[in-house]
Amino acid sequence: MMDYKFLEVLDSPSVLDLGKEIDLESVDLDKVDEPLFDNKDQDSESVDNVSNSESIQENDDMPVRYIETRNSSLEGDIHPITGVPFERVEVIDQDGEKVSGVFPRFESCCDVTLPTENLGDSDSKQFRICNEKLCEEFESGKLDCSKFSDRQLDQIKNGDKPEGFTWHHHQETGKMQLIDTETHDKTGHTGGKSVWGGGQDAR
């Protein structure tokens, strides 16, 4: 029979009752001091979550600088000719500052991301990189080929930009979108080149 005298020093009746319900024969005394759970992974995950939260909080605390963008008067509206919607968004510019501006929301046939080391390159070099990534998307089967003609698909397979399309510098750092050329040209806007790509000096 188990000796319960050691439990009488506890002030909590609920703890005493709990102790009396323990079946001593079912307890492995060699493992009494072992932790109930392995918190190693959980602790690591918690640290990561805290780190991410601090990063997000730090980004949220950054002051916002408002920049003038083309057709900013269309905020919350659509372009009168192309029907492309315009919206105000906050992004990080090439100096690491948070800026707010009004940008178009184009319909993209393919999104690719430029490597960090190529963000300030000329348009021609960036477009070559985009064409290579577009070809990779096609070869991997990820590209929606229904949006292109057979001729355009041949151009993509050859590593060329498909005719009738333009690479658009999205306002998010390094993001490039393949969109209809006519829609792009008729929709006056400020592109990502001015935000994170070095502006006209890097054309």
Number of C-alpha atoms within 10 A of each C-alpha: 6 9 7 11 7 8 16 11 9 10 9 10 11 9 12 16 11 10 13 13 8 11 10 12 9 7 10 8 9 7 9 9 7 8 8 8 7 9 11 9 9 11 11 11 12 13 12 12 12 12 12 12 12 12 12 11 11 10 13 11 10 12 10 14 11 12 11 10 17 15 16 19 11 18 17 11 14 16 16 10 9 14 12 18 18 21 16 15 14 16 19 17 20 18 8 10 14 18 17 18 20 24 25 27 13 19 14 14 16 18 18 18 16 16 11 9 8 13 20 19 15 17 17 10 13 21 19 14 18 25 23 19 19 24 22 16 18 16 12 9 10 11 17 11 13 9 10 17 12 10 11 18 20 14 16 23 19 13 18 18 22 20 15 12 19 19 22 21 22 22 26 18 20 21 17 23 20 23 19 18 15 12 18 20 11 12 21 15 16 20 19 23 26 17 22 22 24 17 15 10 11 13 14
